[in-house]
Amino acid sequence: LLEILLNLEREAFLQNHYKAFALKAGRCRLCKECNLKQCVNPTKARPSLEACGIDVMALANDNGYQAEILQAAVPELKIYGLLLVE
């Protein structure tokens, strides 16, 4: 999902939306192990929606998606992302 969001962010930037910014729910999974001293993917790493104080479940539910707390194994996991464009 992050790669898709980064591609959309770049497309928006190239269309003169220079403040476009992509965010994804959940932790960064670019590296197998995070280098906390210096990110090895600084052009791709983004803070999570949750780290920015965004209520992902409320955002999803307010926009027609069915987000709910998982209580058992699920056949499909939904991951949400957001592209901010001014």
Order of alpha helices (4+ residues) and beta strands (2+ residues): alpha-beta-alpha-beta
